[in-house]
Amino acid sequence: MRQLLVLLVGWVFAQAASAQEIRVDAMLADDRPYVGSSVDFTIVVTGAHSAVAPDIPSIPLVQTWYESTRRSSSFGSRFENGEVKRVAQERMFLIYKVVPQAVGEHTIPSMGLTVGGKLYRTDPITFVALRPELSSDTLVLLESPRERVFVGEPVPVRITWYTDSFRRVRMDGPMEVDGAQLLRPQRPRWQSEVDRRIGAQSVRLSFGNQEFSAGVTNNAVYNRVVYDNKVTLDMIVIPQRAGPLTLGPITIEYERASRRSGQRLERARSKALALEVVEVPLESAPNSFTGLVGVASTNAQTTSRSAKVGDPIPLTWAVLADEPIERVDPPRLESQGGKWDGFQFDPQGWHEVSTSATARTFRTMIRARDDSIKEIPPIDLAFFDPGTERFALASTQPIPIEITPTVTISSAQPIGSVPLEFEAEAEAMTLRELHAGVLDNATGPALLHDETTDILAILRSPVGIGVIALPPVAFGATALFLGVRRRVHSADHRRRKAHARARAALASDGSEAQCVRNAIRLYIADRFDRELDTITPKDCEELLATEQDQQAGGRLAALLIQAEREQFDEIPAPAPPPVDRAREALALAEQSNQGVSA
């Protein structure tokens, strides 16, 4: 009994002593992991509650990263002054992930860890990475609808995996192909109409360093063999140069349930996919071809079916094509041929409105130069169709539009007399009396007949010549003098009042965009004695360009474009043109262009 008591007391004291000792150990959860699978590497710190996780040194062909820190507490007992006291023991678990990338032996080196001001080191750990067995009852296919493709063509490629139960899927394959661009489509093509009816699911899987969503269909049949699952992943390959192009093979590694050994890692591999890439026959390409390979369609529309000469007309253009849709840009209307000669274009060109997986929508402003225009011409987009191996043209439908003139009537536009062929009609025309004593108004060009006097008889007399000639000469000279003076005075008056009238227009009733648009056009018209309805953003830039401030016209032009988009476009501009910015730009333009005239 005495010996047992001595042993018990010694054990308690040993436990109490060890409770105060700091110890650092390292362990690997599995010393024979599979290539590509992650295994936990843990550093255990005993007797401390805080420590900084060190970085694992770089290991060739092994990927590592810090995962998390966990803590635990346990309690022991010790004798102190004849009494048994409970002692707490702290433990920290610094957890890392280790993923071997190649078959063979790998070593995690010794790592230093400072705890309580003292340096501790772990022992090195060696492990062997194994290659999973190649499964004989799963099938991986790497397919494309065509084997002969063209440079720049988006080629759909599908990876299909037929298997039974699985979990934690990982794919290995070339994410970067020499001579081609490999992309992931935005929309899942794997979800066919049949898949939607039976309720297709999806699974997350890793491919290289990326995560993808793949479609899963249950109870699939291939070559009369029934599989529990069919996993489908779509990719897009865009060849960059002509010649042979090889994709794959694709290797899939996954965990599979086994009755004998529980979860086991297996792998399956596809065959390589060989494509023949040929050049697009550019010798037969139309002039409007810009390099688009693939079928496309377009449409255009406008919210304005009538406008005045010089007014902005919002024009929307949309294109539908295969992914990636970012490769399709809007065409330049200036290069579409003579059918667009009757229009002026927005100096800022097209701006993008929306983008989806297979469609892009753009918008711009156009202006009619004269009232002879009856329609907005078609917009052409040339492309090369890989299916027919021919060039094709996608064109929008012409849009009928009514353009009305902007008329300015002045004293310089005289009214001519009636032509000679209407003189007989004028002599025979009389006013007939209607009931109640009202005389009917006669109409027609004959009312403008010339009622001249026999001037030859008057001119035979010198007095007659003086009487007739002197008053008109005197009146003409006076009118010419007063007209020139009034014209100069009127233009100068408008120029002096241009800034004040523009500020008043900013404070008038109406939308913010309308006020800004009217104020800028009014300022330019008054400042440079121009017609109000013909002012364009280009006029702002050209008329206000001075050595003092080359940007004054650009600021007003940008504000005018933004205001017109906000006023005439059904989709608002990115930011409404604020009145404060317009007021500041007008003041700057007035200050920078003092003394500048038309």
matplotlib code that plots the C-alpha trace (Angstrom):
import matplotlib.pyplot as plt

x = [0.0, 2.8, 4.5, 1.2, 0.8, 4.3, 3.7, 0.4, 2.0, 4.9, 2.5, 0.5, 3.6, 4.8, 1.5, 1.6, 5.2, 4.3, 1.3, 3.7, 6.0, 5.7, 6.0, 5.7, 5.0, 4.0, 2.0, 0.6, -2.9, -1.9, 1.7, 0.6, -1.8, -2.9, -1.6, -4.0, -5.8, -5.3, -4.1, -4.0, -0.6, -0.9, 1.5, 0.4, 1.5, 1.0, 1.1, 0.5, -2.6, -1.1, 1.4, 1.9, 1.5, 4.7, 4.9, 5.7, 8.9, 8.5, 8.4, 9.0, 5.9, 3.9, 1.2, 0.7, -1.3, -2.4, -6.0, -7.0, -6.2, -8.0, -7.6, -8.5, -8.2, -7.8, -7.5, -5.1, -4.4, -1.4, -0.5, 0.5, 1.0, -0.8, -3.8, -4.8, -5.3, -6.7, -4.3, -5.4, -3.5, -3.8, -3.3, -3.2, -3.6, -2.1, -3.7, -2.3, -3.3, -0.7, -1.5, 1.2, 1.4, 3.5, 4.1, 7.0, 8.6, 8.2, 9.5, 8.0, 11.1, 11.6, 9.8, 10.6, 8.0, 8.5, 6.4, 6.8, 10.0, 11.7, 12.2, 10.9, 11.4, 9.3, 10.8, 10.8, 8.1, 8.5, 5.5, 4.9, 2.4, 0.6, -1.2, -4.9, -5.8, -7.3, -10.9, -12.2, -15.9, -16.1, -15.9, -14.6, -15.3, -13.7, -15.7, -16.4, -19.1, -16.5, -12.9, -12.1, -12.3, -11.2, -8.8, -10.9, -13.9, -15.4, -15.4, -17.6, -15.9, -17.7, -16.3, -18.7, -18.0, -20.2, -19.8, -21.5, -21.4, -18.7, -17.6, -14.9, -14.2, -11.0, -10.1, -6.6, -6.1, -4.5, -6.1, -3.7, -3.4, -0.5, -2.0, -5.6, -7.6, -9.6, -12.7, -15.6, -19.1, -21.3, -24.5, -24.7, -25.1, -25.3, -28.8, -30.8, -34.6, -34.5, -32.3, -34.8, -37.7, -36.0, -34.5, -30.8, -28.5, -25.0, -21.8, -18.8, -15.5, -12.0, -10.2, -6.6, -6.8, -10.4, -13.8, -16.5, -20.1, -20.9, -24.2, -25.3, -27.9, -29.0, -29.5, -27.6, -27.1, -24.1, -23.5, -26.3, -24.5, -26.5, -24.6, -25.8, -24.6, -23.5, -21.4, -21.1, -18.7, -18.7, -15.7, -15.0, -11.8, -10.8, -7.8, -5.3, -3.3, -3.6, -2.3, -3.0, -4.4, -4.5, -6.7, -6.4, -6.3, -8.5, -8.0, -10.7, -9.9, -12.7, -13.5, -15.8, -17.6, -16.3, -17.9, -14.5, -12.3, -14.8, -13.9, -11.2, -9.6, -10.0, -9.2, -10.5, -8.9, -10.2, -8.6, -7.0, -9.1, -7.4, -8.6, -7.5, -7.3, -7.4, -7.2, -10.3, -10.2, -9.7, -9.3, -13.0, -13.9, -16.2, -14.8, -16.9, -15.4, -13.6, -12.6, -15.8, -15.9, -19.3, -22.9, -24.4, -27.7, -28.5, -31.4, -31.8, -34.5, -35.1, -37.6, -38.0, -39.9, -39.8, -37.2, -36.0, -32.9, -30.0, -31.9, -30.3, -32.0, -31.3, -30.2, -30.0, -28.1, -28.0, -26.0, -26.5, -23.6, -21.9, -19.8, -17.6, -19.8, -17.2, -15.3, -18.2, -17.9, -20.4, -19.5, -18.5, -21.4, -19.0, -17.5, -20.9, -21.0, -22.8, -26.2, -25.1, -23.9, -27.1, -26.3, -24.0, -22.7, -22.0, -18.3, -18.1, -19.4, -21.3, -21.7, -22.6, -26.0, -26.1, -24.3, -25.5, -23.9, -24.7, -25.9, -24.5, -26.6, -25.1, -26.6, -25.5, -27.0, -27.3, -28.5, -30.1, -28.4, -31.5, -35.2, -34.8, -34.1, -36.9, -35.4, -32.5, -30.4, -29.6, -26.5, -24.4, -22.2, -20.1, -19.0, -17.6, -20.0, -17.9, -20.8, -21.2, -17.5, -18.7, -18.9, -22.4, -23.9, -26.3, -28.2, -30.8, -34.1, -34.4, -36.4, -38.8, -38.4, -39.9, -37.4, -38.9, -36.8, -35.7, -36.9, -35.6, -37.5, -35.6, -35.9, -33.4, -36.0, -38.2, -41.6, -41.7, -44.6, -47.1, -45.9, -47.2, -49.3, -51.6, -52.4, -55.5, -56.8, -56.2, -58.1, -61.1, -61.1, -63.8, -65.2, -68.7, -71.1, -72.4, -75.4, -75.4, -73.2, -69.9, -67.5, -65.8, -62.0, -60.4, -57.3, -54.5, -51.3, -53.1, -53.6, -49.8, -50.1, -48.0, -49.9, -47.2, -47.6, -46.4, -43.0, -41.9, -44.2, -42.9, -39.3, -39.7, -39.9, -36.8, -39.1, -40.6, -37.2, -36.3, -39.5, -39.3, -35.6, -34.7, -37.0, -35.9, -32.3, -32.5, -34.6, -32.3, -29.2, -30.8, -32.1, -28.8, -27.0, -29.6, -29.7, -26.0, -25.9, -28.8, -27.2, -23.9, -25.7, -28.0, -25.1, -23.0, -26.0, -26.6, -22.9, -22.9, -26.1, -25.2, -23.9, -26.8, -29.4, -27.8, -27.8, -31.5, -32.2, -30.6, -33.1, -36.1, -38.8, -38.3, -36.1, -32.5, -31.3, -33.5, -32.4, -28.7, -29.2, -31.1, -28.7, -25.6, -27.1, -28.5, -25.0, -23.2, -25.9, -25.8, -22.1, -21.2, -24.4, -25.5, -28.8, -30.0, -31.5, -28.3, -25.9, -24.1, -21.4, -18.8, -19.7, -18.9, -15.5, -14.6, -16.0, -14.7, -11.2, -8.8, -5.2, -6.3, -8.3, -8.4, -10.8, -13.6, -15.4, -14.8, -16.5, -19.6, -19.6, -19.5, -22.3, -24.4, -24.0, -24.9, -28.0, -29.2, -28.9, -30.8, -33.6, -34.0, -33.0, -35.4, -32.4, -30.8, -27.2, -24.7, -25.2, -27.7, -26.0, -26.1, -27.0, -24.2, -21.6, -23.2, -23.2, -19.5, -18.6, -20.4, -18.7, -15.3, -16.1, -17.2, -14.0, -11.7, -13.3, -13.8, -13.5, -13.8, -16.4, -17.7]
y = [0.0, 2.4, 1.7, 2.4, 5.7, 6.7, 5.9, 7.9, 10.9, 10.8, 10.6, 13.5, 15.6, 14.6, 15.7, 19.0, 19.6, 18.8, 21.1, 24.0, 22.8, 24.3, 21.7, 22.1, 19.1, 18.6, 15.9, 15.0, 13.4, 11.0, 10.1, 8.5, 11.1, 11.1, 13.7, 16.6, 15.8, 18.0, 16.6, 18.4, 19.4, 20.5, 22.2, 21.4, 24.0, 22.6, 24.9, 28.2, 30.1, 32.4, 31.9, 33.3, 30.7, 30.6, 30.3, 26.9, 27.2, 26.7, 22.9, 21.9, 20.3, 20.8, 23.5, 24.7, 27.4, 28.3, 27.2, 28.1, 28.1, 26.1, 26.1, 23.6, 23.4, 20.3, 20.1, 18.0, 17.8, 18.3, 18.3, 21.7, 22.1, 18.8, 19.8, 18.6, 21.5, 21.6, 22.8, 24.0, 22.9, 25.0, 23.6, 25.4, 23.7, 25.6, 23.8, 24.0, 22.4, 20.4, 19.4, 17.3, 18.1, 15.2, 11.5, 10.7, 11.5, 15.0, 16.6, 19.3, 21.0, 21.9, 25.1, 27.6, 28.9, 31.5, 30.9, 32.9, 34.5, 31.1, 29.5, 26.0, 23.9, 21.1, 17.9, 17.5, 15.2, 13.1, 11.7, 9.8, 11.1, 8.4, 8.5, 7.4, 4.3, 4.7, 3.7, 1.2, 1.8, 5.6, 7.4, 10.9, 12.5, 15.6, 16.7, 19.5, 19.7, 20.4, 19.3, 22.0, 25.5, 29.0, 31.5, 33.7, 31.4, 30.7, 26.8, 25.1, 22.3, 19.9, 17.7, 14.9, 12.5, 9.4, 7.9, 6.5, 8.1, 10.7, 13.7, 16.4, 16.5, 17.9, 18.3, 18.5, 19.9, 22.7, 26.0, 27.8, 26.3, 27.4, 29.2, 29.4, 31.2, 29.1, 30.6, 29.6, 30.6, 32.8, 30.8, 27.0, 25.4, 22.0, 22.6, 21.4, 21.2, 17.6, 18.5, 21.2, 18.8, 16.2, 18.8, 18.9, 19.9, 21.3, 20.6, 22.7, 21.4, 22.8, 23.1, 24.3, 27.3, 28.1, 27.0, 26.0, 24.9, 21.8, 20.3, 16.9, 14.7, 11.5, 8.1, 8.8, 6.2, 6.0, 3.1, 1.1, 1.5, 3.1, 5.5, 7.1, 10.5, 12.5, 15.6, 18.2, 21.1, 23.5, 25.5, 27.9, 27.7, 30.6, 29.6, 32.4, 31.0, 28.4, 24.9, 21.8, 22.4, 19.7, 20.0, 17.7, 15.0, 15.9, 14.0, 13.9, 12.9, 12.3, 10.5, 7.5, 5.5, 1.9, -0.7, -2.2, 0.8, 3.6, 6.8, 6.2, 8.5, 7.5, 9.1, 9.0, 10.4, 11.4, 11.2, 14.3, 16.4, 17.3, 20.4, 21.7, 25.5, 27.3, 31.0, 33.1, 33.7, 37.5, 37.9, 37.7, 39.7, 42.8, 46.3, 46.5, 43.3, 44.0, 40.4, 39.0, 35.2, 33.7, 34.3, 37.6, 39.5, 43.1, 45.5, 49.3, 51.5, 55.1, 56.8, 59.8, 59.4, 63.1, 65.8, 69.2, 69.7, 69.8, 68.3, 65.2, 61.8, 59.0, 55.8, 52.4, 49.5, 45.9, 42.9, 39.2, 36.7, 33.8, 34.2, 36.0, 38.9, 41.5, 40.8, 42.5, 46.3, 48.7, 49.7, 53.3, 54.9, 57.3, 54.3, 52.8, 54.6, 57.5, 56.5, 58.3, 61.5, 63.3, 62.9, 64.4, 62.0, 62.4, 63.2, 60.8, 57.9, 55.0, 54.4, 51.0, 50.6, 46.9, 43.6, 40.1, 36.7, 36.9, 40.5, 44.0, 47.3, 50.7, 54.1, 57.3, 60.6, 61.5, 64.8, 65.3, 67.9, 68.8, 68.0, 65.8, 62.8, 60.3, 57.4, 56.3, 54.1, 50.4, 49.7, 46.9, 44.4, 42.1, 38.6, 35.3, 32.4, 29.2, 26.9, 28.0, 29.2, 32.5, 36.1, 37.5, 40.8, 41.5, 44.7, 46.5, 47.6, 51.3, 53.4, 55.9, 59.4, 62.9, 65.7, 69.3, 72.3, 75.0, 78.2, 81.8, 84.6, 87.9, 91.1, 89.6, 87.2, 89.2, 88.1, 87.9, 89.2, 87.0, 85.2, 86.3, 83.2, 84.2, 87.8, 86.7, 84.8, 87.9, 90.2, 87.8, 87.3, 89.2, 88.9, 87.5, 88.4, 85.7, 85.8, 88.3, 90.7, 88.8, 89.0, 85.7, 85.7, 84.8, 82.6, 81.6, 82.8, 85.3, 87.5, 88.3, 89.8, 92.8, 96.1, 98.3, 101.9, 103.1, 104.3, 105.1, 108.1, 109.5, 109.0, 111.3, 114.3, 115.6, 116.6, 113.2, 111.7, 113.9, 113.3, 109.6, 109.1, 111.5, 110.1, 106.4, 107.3, 109.4, 106.7, 103.9, 105.7, 106.4, 102.9, 101.4, 103.5, 102.8, 99.1, 98.6, 100.5, 98.6, 95.3, 96.1, 97.4, 94.3, 91.8, 93.7, 93.9, 90.1, 89.4, 91.6, 90.0, 86.4, 85.4, 87.0, 85.4, 82.0, 82.3, 83.2, 80.1, 77.9, 79.2, 78.8, 76.2, 72.7, 69.7, 70.1, 68.7, 70.9, 74.1, 73.2, 72.4, 75.6, 77.8, 76.5, 76.8, 80.3, 81.4, 80.2, 81.7, 85.1, 85.2, 84.4, 85.7, 82.3, 80.6, 79.0, 75.8, 74.8, 74.9, 71.5, 70.3, 70.7, 74.4, 74.8, 73.3, 75.2, 78.7, 78.8, 77.5, 80.3, 80.5, 81.4, 78.3, 75.4, 73.5, 76.0, 74.7, 71.1, 71.6, 73.1, 70.5, 67.7, 69.2, 69.7, 66.1, 64.9, 67.1, 66.0, 62.4, 63.0, 64.9, 62.8, 59.3, 56.9, 55.6, 58.3, 59.3, 58.0, 61.3, 64.1, 67.4, 69.6, 73.2, 74.3, 72.8, 74.4, 77.8, 77.4, 76.4, 79.3, 81.7, 80.2, 80.4, 84.1, 85.0, 83.1, 84.5, 88.2, 90.0, 86.9, 87.3, 85.3]
z = [0.0, 0.9, -2.5, -4.3, -2.5, -3.4, -7.1, -7.1, -5.5, -7.9, -10.9, -9.7, -9.2, -12.7, -14.2, -12.3, -13.5, -17.1, -16.9, -16.6, -19.4, -23.0, -25.8, -29.6, -31.8, -35.5, -37.1, -40.6, -40.7, -43.6, -44.6, -47.9, -49.5, -53.1, -55.6, -55.7, -52.5, -49.4, -46.0, -42.6, -41.2, -37.5, -35.1, -31.5, -28.8, -25.3, -22.2, -24.0, -25.1, -27.7, -30.6, -34.1, -36.8, -38.8, -42.6, -44.1, -46.2, -49.9, -50.8, -54.4, -56.1, -52.9, -52.3, -48.7, -46.9, -43.4, -42.6, -39.0, -35.3, -32.6, -28.8, -26.1, -22.3, -20.0, -16.2, -14.0, -10.3, -8.1, -4.3, -2.8, 1.0, 1.6, -0.7, -4.1, -6.5, -10.1, -12.8, -16.3, -19.3, -22.5, -26.0, -29.4, -32.8, -35.8, -38.8, -42.4, -45.7, -47.7, -51.3, -53.2, -56.9, -58.0, -57.2, -54.9, -51.5, -50.1, -46.8, -44.6, -43.1, -39.5, -38.5, -35.8, -33.4, -30.6, -27.5, -24.3, -25.6, -26.3, -29.7, -30.3, -33.5, -34.9, -36.4, -40.2, -41.5, -44.7, -46.6, -49.9, -52.5, -54.5, -57.8, -57.6, -59.5, -62.9, -62.8, -65.3, -64.9, -65.5, -68.8, -69.7, -73.1, -74.6, -77.7, -80.1, -82.8, -85.6, -86.2, -88.8, -87.4, -88.3, -86.7, -84.3, -84.2, -80.7, -80.7, -78.1, -76.3, -73.9, -71.1, -70.2, -67.3, -66.8, -63.3, -60.2, -56.8, -56.2, -54.1, -54.1, -57.8, -59.2, -62.9, -64.4, -67.9, -69.8, -68.8, -71.1, -74.6, -76.8, -79.9, -78.5, -75.8, -73.4, -71.8, -69.6, -71.0, -68.9, -69.4, -68.8, -72.2, -70.5, -69.4, -72.4, -72.7, -71.5, -68.5, -67.5, -67.6, -65.4, -63.1, -63.7, -60.8, -60.7, -58.8, -58.0, -59.1, -59.3, -62.7, -62.3, -59.9, -60.7, -59.4, -62.0, -61.9, -63.9, -64.7, -63.2, -64.7, -63.0, -64.6, -67.8, -70.6, -72.9, -75.4, -73.6, -70.2, -67.4, -65.1, -61.9, -63.0, -66.0, -65.3, -68.1, -68.3, -71.3, -72.4, -75.3, -77.3, -79.7, -82.0, -82.5, -85.4, -88.2, -87.8, -85.7, -82.2, -79.5, -76.4, -73.4, -72.3, -69.3, -66.0, -63.3, -59.7, -57.3, -54.1, -54.4, -51.7, -51.3, -49.1, -48.3, -47.7, -47.3, -49.3, -51.8, -54.4, -58.1, -61.4, -65.0, -68.2, -71.6, -74.9, -76.5, -78.9, -82.2, -84.2, -87.6, -87.6, -90.9, -91.9, -92.9, -96.7, -96.4, -100.2, -100.6, -97.5, -97.9, -97.1, -93.9, -92.5, -89.2, -88.2, -86.7, -87.1, -86.1, -87.0, -85.8, -86.1, -85.4, -84.9, -84.5, -83.1, -82.2, -79.9, -82.2, -85.5, -86.2, -85.6, -86.9, -88.9, -86.4, -83.5, -81.8, -82.7, -80.2, -82.1, -80.4, -81.9, -80.6, -81.7, -80.9, -81.4, -79.8, -76.7, -75.9, -76.9, -75.8, -79.1, -81.1, -81.3, -83.0, -86.5, -87.4, -89.2, -91.0, -92.9, -93.9, -97.3, -98.9, -97.4, -94.1, -95.8, -94.7, -91.0, -88.4, -85.7, -82.0, -81.6, -78.7, -80.8, -79.3, -75.6, -74.2, -72.6, -71.5, -72.0, -71.5, -72.3, -76.0, -76.6, -76.5, -76.8, -77.7, -78.1, -79.9, -81.2, -84.9, -86.5, -89.9, -92.1, -94.2, -94.5, -97.5, -95.3, -95.1, -93.2, -90.9, -93.2, -92.3, -90.2, -91.7, -89.8, -91.9, -90.5, -91.6, -91.1, -90.2, -91.0, -94.7, -94.9, -96.5, -95.6, -94.8, -93.9, -91.0, -91.6, -89.6, -91.1, -92.3, -89.8, -91.4, -89.9, -90.7, -90.8, -90.7, -91.8, -89.4, -91.2, -90.5, -92.3, -92.7, -94.8, -97.2, -98.5, -101.0, -102.2, -106.0, -108.2, -109.9, -113.0, -116.4, -117.0, -114.1, -115.3, -117.2, -114.2, -112.0, -114.4, -114.4, -110.7, -108.7, -105.2, -105.0, -102.3, -100.0, -97.7, -94.8, -96.9, -96.4, -99.3, -100.2, -100.1, -103.4, -103.2, -105.6, -107.1, -109.3, -106.2, -106.5, -110.0, -110.9, -110.9, -112.4, -113.7, -117.1, -116.0, -119.5, -119.7, -116.4, -117.4, -120.5, -118.1, -116.2, -113.4, -113.3, -113.2, -110.2, -108.4, -108.8, -108.3, -105.5, -102.7, -103.2, -103.4, -100.2, -98.5, -99.6, -98.3, -95.0, -94.6, -95.5, -92.9, -90.2, -91.1, -90.9, -87.7, -86.2, -87.4, -85.7, -82.6, -82.5, -82.8, -80.3, -77.9, -78.2, -77.6, -74.4, -73.1, -74.0, -70.6, -68.7, -71.0, -70.6, -66.8, -67.0, -69.1, -66.5, -63.9, -66.2, -65.8, -67.2, -66.5, -65.5, -68.8, -70.9, -69.0, -69.5, -73.2, -73.9, -71.9, -73.7, -77.2, -76.4, -75.2, -78.4, -80.7, -79.0, -78.4, -82.1, -83.9, -85.0, -85.5, -82.3, -83.8, -85.6, -82.7, -82.1, -79.6, -82.4, -82.7, -78.9, -79.4, -82.6, -81.7, -78.1, -78.7, -77.6, -76.6, -73.1, -72.5, -75.0, -72.7, -72.4, -75.6, -74.6, -71.2, -72.8, -75.6, -73.1, -71.0, -74.1, -75.2, -71.7, -71.6, -75.0, -74.0, -70.8, -72.6, -75.8, -74.7, -73.0, -70.9, -68.8, -69.2, -66.6, -64.6, -65.2, -66.2, -63.1, -63.4, -61.2, -63.5, -66.5, -64.7, -63.8, -67.4, -68.9, -66.6, -67.5, -71.2, -70.9, -69.0, -71.4, -74.6, -73.9, -77.2, -79.4, -82.1, -85.0]

ax = plt.figure().add_subplot(projection="3d")
ax.plot(x, y, z, "-o")
ax.set_aspect("equal")
plt.show()
